[in-house]
């Protein structure tokens, strides 16, 4: 059953609308904008009926704060107003409401408007998810083609995406990066991980396909896949700036071989100079590499891989991300067990 939040400082109005809606919807009530914001974050209603004229925080200010809060900024809002002037109506629509209903509210009109906007919100969500799935499928196929070029199993990008998701969700639970990481940002980062090695498309076959360790000159050439990838993704983002995940993809491609103590490449960034998305990817990428068989060495055991990652705390890796790794590493180990037994190339 859809949840409708009704916000009005007038108790009589609240009870009246509750009676009109209670047979078809679960109705939540708030007597102020501040109370409405608290309920929104806790319950995330499907639609909000918001009174315009309220003391302390009016409908416009309440709406602004809703739009500024990532968890709830997509909830459709309908204004309830006793004002019939064009200025108020135009300001309401420009503020981001999907509709407005004049008071006193007539039940049949209210129910009709709710059905329209709830159905549209569901359709819009479904459309956005469908487009997102299509985009991710194309990006994944492209990434797998690059992975197969250097003789990997082709599943590396999928496994590292899962690892980043596990680590990121644990960081959210801990509140480790409260001002820097949220559900929406993490979703963009997870999508972006698929393109972390796109720069390998510009590396010579003689290096990518070498059956053994790279010498110093070859390794220096291999390092360029970070800046090559960042350049490709920067151009893609400039051409399609609505695809926010591409900005994260650029940062990850360039920074996933940086080390927390500043000894990584390509720029020798240190600590929080390294973007958080790159610090997350660094742990996922190294973990997936060491639990894989390579032509020149066997895969590490789960305990050896765990010990290696823990040993890198504060040197190779961000300590807070390693704290999260300690909690989720068993889940990552289960994902790693499903990998192909084929040996992977250097890189």
C-alpha positions as CSV (number, residue, x, y, z in Angstrom):
1,X,0.0,0.0,0.0
2,X,1.4,3.4,-1.0
3,X,2.4,5.8,1.8
4,X,1.1,9.4,1.6
5,X,2.6,12.0,4.0
6,X,0.2,14.9,4.7
7,X,1.8,18.0,6.1
8,X,-0.4,20.8,7.6
9,X,-0.2,22.8,10.8
10,X,-4.1,22.6,11.1
11,X,-5.1,19.4,12.9
12,X,-8.6,19.5,11.4
13,X,-7.2,19.6,7.9
14,X,-4.9,16.7,8.7
15,X,-7.7,14.5,10.1
16,X,-10.0,15.4,7.2
17,X,-7.5,14.3,4.5
18,X,-6.6,11.2,6.5
19,X,-10.3,10.1,6.5
20,X,-10.5,10.7,2.7
21,X,-7.4,8.6,2.0
22,X,-7.2,5.9,4.7
23,X,-9.2,3.3,2.7
24,X,-6.7,3.3,-0.2
25,X,-3.5,4.5,1.3
26,X,-1.3,4.4,4.4
27,X,-1.4,7.9,5.7
28,X,1.4,9.6,7.6
29,X,0.7,13.0,9.4
30,X,3.0,15.9,10.2
31,X,2.1,19.1,11.9
32,X,5.2,21.1,10.7
33,X,7.8,21.1,8.1
34,X,10.5,20.0,10.5
35,X,8.4,17.0,11.6
36,X,7.8,16.2,7.9
37,X,11.5,16.1,7.2
38,X,12.1,13.7,10.0
39,X,9.3,11.4,8.8
40,X,10.5,11.5,5.2
41,X,14.0,10.3,6.1
42,X,12.7,7.5,8.4
43,X,9.8,6.3,6.2
44,X,10.5,7.7,2.7
45,X,6.8,8.1,1.6
46,X,5.7,7.6,-1.9
47,X,4.1,11.1,-2.2
48,X,3.8,14.2,0.0
49,X,0.8,16.5,0.3
50,X,2.3,19.7,1.6
51,X,0.6,22.8,2.9
52,X,2.0,26.1,1.7
53,X,1.2,28.4,4.6
54,X,2.7,27.1,7.8
55,X,4.4,29.0,10.7
56,X,8.2,28.8,11.2
57,X,8.9,26.7,8.1
58,X,6.4,27.2,5.2
59,X,5.8,24.8,2.4
60,X,8.4,26.4,0.1
61,X,11.2,26.1,2.6
62,X,10.1,22.5,3.5
63,X,10.2,21.7,-0.2
64,X,13.6,23.2,-0.6
65,X,15.0,21.1,2.2
66,X,13.4,18.0,0.7
67,X,15.1,18.7,-2.6
68,X,18.4,19.2,-0.9
69,X,18.2,15.8,0.8
70,X,19.5,13.0,-1.4
71,X,17.5,10.2,0.2
72,X,14.2,11.9,-0.4
73,X,14.6,14.4,-3.2
74,X,12.8,12.3,-5.7
75,X,9.5,12.0,-3.8
76,X,6.7,13.8,-5.7
77,X,5.2,16.7,-3.8
78,X,1.8,18.2,-4.3
79,X,1.1,21.6,-2.7
80,X,-2.1,22.3,-0.7
81,X,-2.9,25.9,-0.9
82,X,-5.8,28.3,-0.3
83,X,-4.2,30.9,-2.5
84,X,-5.6,31.0,-6.0
85,X,-3.3,33.7,-7.5
86,X,-1.1,33.0,-10.5
87,X,2.1,34.2,-8.7
88,X,1.8,31.5,-6.0
89,X,1.0,28.8,-8.6
90,X,4.0,29.7,-10.8
91,X,6.3,29.9,-7.8
92,X,5.0,26.5,-6.7
93,X,5.7,24.8,-10.1
94,X,9.1,26.5,-10.4
95,X,10.0,25.1,-7.0
96,X,9.6,21.6,-8.1
97,X,6.2,20.5,-7.0
98,X,4.4,18.1,-9.4
99,X,1.0,19.7,-8.9
100,X,-1.1,21.8,-6.5
101,X,-4.6,21.4,-5.1
102,X,-6.7,24.2,-3.6
103,X,-8.2,24.0,-0.2
104,X,-10.8,23.0,0.9
105,X,-9.8,19.7,-0.7
106,X,-12.5,17.8,-2.7
107,X,-12.1,14.0,-2.2
108,X,-12.6,12.9,-5.8
109,X,-10.2,15.4,-7.2
110,X,-7.6,14.5,-4.5
111,X,-7.9,10.8,-5.2
112,X,-7.7,11.3,-8.9
113,X,-4.5,13.5,-8.7
114,X,-2.9,11.0,-6.4
115,X,-3.4,8.1,-8.8
116,X,-2.0,10.1,-11.7
117,X,1.2,11.2,-9.9
118,X,1.8,7.9,-8.2
119,X,1.5,6.0,-11.5
120,X,3.7,8.5,-13.2
121,X,6.4,8.3,-10.4
122,X,6.3,4.4,-10.8
123,X,6.6,4.7,-14.6
124,X,9.5,7.2,-14.3
125,X,11.3,5.0,-11.8
126,X,10.9,1.9,-14.0
127,X,12.1,3.8,-17.1
128,X,15.2,5.2,-15.3
129,X,16.0,1.7,-14.0
130,X,15.6,0.2,-17.5
131,X,17.9,2.8,-19.0
132,X,20.4,2.3,-16.2
133,X,20.4,-1.5,-16.8
134,X,20.9,-1.0,-20.5
135,X,23.8,1.4,-19.9
136,X,25.5,-0.9,-17.4
137,X,25.1,-3.8,-19.8
138,X,26.8,-1.9,-22.6
139,X,29.6,-0.7,-20.3
140,X,30.1,-4.2,-18.8
141,X,30.4,-5.8,-22.3
142,X,32.9,-3.1,-23.3
143,X,34.9,-3.7,-20.1
144,X,34.9,-7.4,-20.5
145,X,36.2,-7.1,-24.1
146,X,39.2,-5.2,-22.7
147,X,39.7,-7.7,-19.9
148,X,39.7,-10.6,-22.4
149,X,42.3,-8.8,-24.5
150,X,44.9,-9.3,-21.7
151,X,43.7,-13.0,-21.3
152,X,41.9,-12.5,-18.0
153,X,38.7,-14.5,-17.3
154,X,36.5,-11.4,-18.1
155,X,34.9,-11.6,-14.7
156,X,37.4,-9.3,-12.9
157,X,35.3,-6.2,-13.4
158,X,32.2,-7.9,-12.1
159,X,33.9,-9.2,-9.0
160,X,35.6,-5.9,-8.2
161,X,32.3,-4.2,-8.5
162,X,30.8,-6.6,-5.9
163,X,33.8,-6.0,-3.6
164,X,33.4,-2.2,-3.8
165,X,29.7,-2.5,-3.1
166,X,30.4,-4.6,0.0
167,X,33.1,-2.3,1.3
168,X,31.0,0.8,0.5
169,X,27.9,-0.5,2.3
170,X,29.9,-1.3,5.3
171,X,31.4,2.2,5.3
172,X,27.8,3.6,5.1
173,X,26.8,1.4,8.1
174,X,29.8,2.7,10.1
175,X,29.3,6.3,9.0
176,X,33.0,6.4,8.3
177,X,32.7,9.1,5.5
178,X,29.5,10.8,6.6
179,X,30.1,14.0,4.7
180,X,31.6,12.3,1.6
181,X,29.6,9.1,1.0
182,X,25.9,8.3,0.8
183,X,23.7,5.8,-1.0
184,X,23.5,7.8,-4.2
185,X,27.2,8.5,-4.4
186,X,28.0,4.8,-3.7
187,X,25.7,3.7,-6.5
188,X,27.5,5.9,-8.9
189,X,30.9,4.6,-7.7
190,X,29.8,1.0,-8.1
191,X,28.7,1.7,-11.7
192,X,32.0,3.5,-12.4
193,X,34.2,0.5,-11.3
194,X,33.4,-1.3,-14.5
195,X,35.6,1.1,-16.4
196,X,38.6,1.1,-14.1
197,X,41.0,-0.6,-16.6
198,X,39.6,0.9,-19.8
199,X,43.1,2.5,-20.3
200,X,44.5,-1.0,-21.1
201,X,43.0,-0.5,-24.6
202,X,46.0,1.8,-25.2
203,X,48.7,-0.7,-24.0
204,X,50.8,-2.7,-26.5
205,X,50.0,-6.4,-27.0
206,X,53.6,-7.2,-26.4
207,X,53.2,-6.0,-22.8
208,X,49.6,-7.1,-22.1
209,X,50.2,-10.6,-23.5
210,X,53.7,-11.2,-22.1
211,X,53.7,-14.6,-20.4
212,X,55.6,-13.6,-17.3
213,X,56.6,-10.6,-15.1
214,X,57.2,-7.3,-16.7
215,X,60.6,-5.7,-16.6
216,X,61.0,-2.1,-15.4
217,X,60.5,-0.5,-18.8
218,X,57.5,-2.6,-19.6
219,X,56.0,-1.9,-16.2
220,X,56.5,1.8,-16.6
221,X,54.6,1.5,-19.9
222,X,51.8,-0.4,-18.3
223,X,51.4,2.3,-15.7
224,X,50.2,4.6,-18.5
225,X,46.9,2.7,-18.5
226,X,45.8,4.9,-15.6
227,X,46.2,8.2,-17.4
228,X,45.1,6.8,-20.8
229,X,41.9,5.5,-19.1
230,X,41.3,8.8,-17.4
231,X,41.7,10.7,-20.6
232,X,39.2,8.5,-22.4
233,X,36.6,8.8,-19.6
234,X,37.2,12.6,-19.3
235,X,36.2,13.0,-22.9
236,X,33.2,10.7,-22.5
237,X,32.0,12.7,-19.5
238,X,32.4,16.0,-21.3
239,X,30.2,14.6,-24.1
240,X,27.6,13.2,-21.8
241,X,27.7,15.3,-18.6
242,X,24.4,13.9,-17.4
243,X,26.1,10.6,-16.8
244,X,27.5,11.4,-13.4
245,X,29.1,8.0,-12.9
246,X,31.6,8.8,-15.7
247,X,33.2,11.4,-13.5
248,X,33.8,8.8,-10.8
249,X,35.0,6.4,-13.5
250,X,37.6,9.0,-14.6
251,X,38.9,9.3,-11.0
252,X,39.0,5.6,-10.4
253,X,40.8,4.8,-13.7
254,X,43.5,7.4,-12.8
255,X,43.8,6.8,-9.1
256,X,43.2,3.1,-8.4
257,X,47.0,2.4,-8.3
258,X,47.8,5.3,-5.9
259,X,48.9,4.3,-2.4
260,X,47.8,5.8,0.9
261,X,51.5,6.6,1.8
262,X,52.2,8.4,-1.5
263,X,54.3,5.7,-3.2
264,X,51.7,4.7,-5.8
265,X,51.2,5.9,-9.4
266,X,50.7,7.8,-11.6
267,X,50.9,11.0,-9.4
268,X,52.2,9.8,-6.1
269,X,49.1,11.1,-4.3
270,X,48.9,10.6,-0.5
271,X,46.1,10.0,2.0
272,X,42.9,12.0,1.2
273,X,44.5,13.5,-1.8
274,X,43.4,10.2,-3.4
275,X,39.7,10.3,-4.2
276,X,37.6,8.1,-2.0
277,X,36.3,6.1,-5.0
278,X,39.9,5.3,-6.0
279,X,40.8,4.3,-2.4
280,X,37.9,1.8,-2.5
281,X,38.9,0.5,-5.9
282,X,42.5,0.0,-4.8
283,X,41.5,-2.5,-2.1
284,X,39.0,-4.4,-4.4
285,X,41.6,-4.5,-7.3
286,X,44.5,-5.8,-5.2
287,X,42.3,-8.4,-3.5
288,X,41.0,-9.8,-6.7
289,X,44.5,-9.9,-8.2
290,X,46.1,-11.8,-5.3
291,X,43.4,-14.5,-5.1
292,X,43.9,-15.3,-8.8
293,X,46.3,-17.6,-10.5
294,X,48.8,-15.9,-12.7
295,X,51.1,-17.5,-15.3
296,X,54.2,-16.7,-13.1
297,X,52.6,-17.5,-9.6
298,X,49.8,-19.3,-7.9
299,X,46.9,-17.6,-6.2
300,X,47.2,-16.8,-2.6
301,X,45.1,-18.7,-0.1
302,X,42.2,-16.8,1.6
303,X,44.2,-16.3,4.7
304,X,47.3,-15.1,2.8
305,X,45.2,-12.6,0.8
306,X,43.6,-11.4,4.0
307,X,47.0,-10.9,5.7
308,X,48.3,-9.0,2.7
309,X,45.4,-6.6,2.7
310,X,45.6,-6.0,6.4
311,X,49.4,-5.5,6.2
312,X,48.7,-2.6,3.8
313,X,46.6,-0.7,6.3
314,X,47.9,2.9,6.4
315,X,50.6,2.3,3.8
316,X,48.9,1.0,0.6
317,X,45.3,1.4,1.8
318,X,43.1,3.8,3.7
319,X,42.8,2.5,7.3
320,X,39.1,3.1,7.5
321,X,38.5,1.1,4.4
322,X,40.6,-1.7,5.8
323,X,38.5,-1.6,9.0
324,X,35.5,-2.2,6.8
325,X,37.4,-5.0,4.9
326,X,37.9,-6.8,8.2
327,X,34.1,-7.0,8.6
328,X,33.2,-8.1,5.0
329,X,36.2,-10.1,3.9
330,X,34.5,-13.4,4.4
331,X,31.8,-12.3,1.9
332,X,34.5,-11.2,-0.5
333,X,36.2,-14.6,-0.1
334,X,33.0,-16.3,-1.1
335,X,32.8,-14.2,-4.3
336,X,36.4,-15.0,-5.1
337,X,35.8,-18.7,-4.9
338,X,33.4,-18.5,-7.8
339,X,36.1,-17.2,-10.1
340,X,37.4,-19.1,-13.1
341,X,40.5,-21.3,-12.6
342,X,42.2,-19.9,-15.8
343,X,45.5,-18.1,-15.2
344,X,45.4,-14.3,-15.7
345,X,47.9,-12.1,-17.4
346,X,50.1,-9.5,-15.7
347,X,48.9,-6.0,-15.0
